[in-house]
Amino acid sequence: MKLNIFVLILIQMLMIESYGQLKYEGTMDSDYKTLTMEDGSMKYVIYNKREQTVNLHNLDKTLWKSVSLPLPRHHFLDEIKHISMHTLNKDNLLEIIYSCTILTHHDFDPNNEVEFRKIDFTINVINEKGTVILKVPNSNDIKLINSDNNKKLLIYRHSSERIGHGDETLVYSY
């Protein structure tokens, strides 16, 4: 009798398991982000700080592409803004838009009696071979728009050291 109950419970567990929709596959580092390519394929993206590379992985976690990010001396990656294959160029090379920062040290301000630092940003657009397509100093934000076949890349640039004073938007068509 106990064997029959055990077998019945085991069969029910197997039936529930076979009809379950969620299946645990494992854990990934929280630094991984997801990306949907133009063809609809999904990729995991992670930045390797030590090697200064952006690694794109397939959903099965196999490496698809690794792209070296040319960061100027003393610059640090701020954020990867956009990765695509055919958005800005029609070739078959990945294009990456990213911002980087540099902390610049300013002298002691006698009026405030404090030392202060200034953060400088740069927007960079490169292809997967590291060729620089565009570099815009004093910028750290972008927007891609596609409306009625009007495709624009907007780059927001700070033309003054004070945010909100003299800011401008650079408009590029693609």
Secondary structure by P-SEA (a helix, b strand, c coil): caaaaaaaaaaaaaaaaaaccccccccccccbbbbbccccbbbbbbbbccccbbbbbcccccccbbbbbbccccccccccccccccccccccbbbbbbbbbbbbbbcccccccccbbbbbbbbbbbccccccccccccccbbbbbbcccbbbbbbbbccccccccbbbbbbbcc
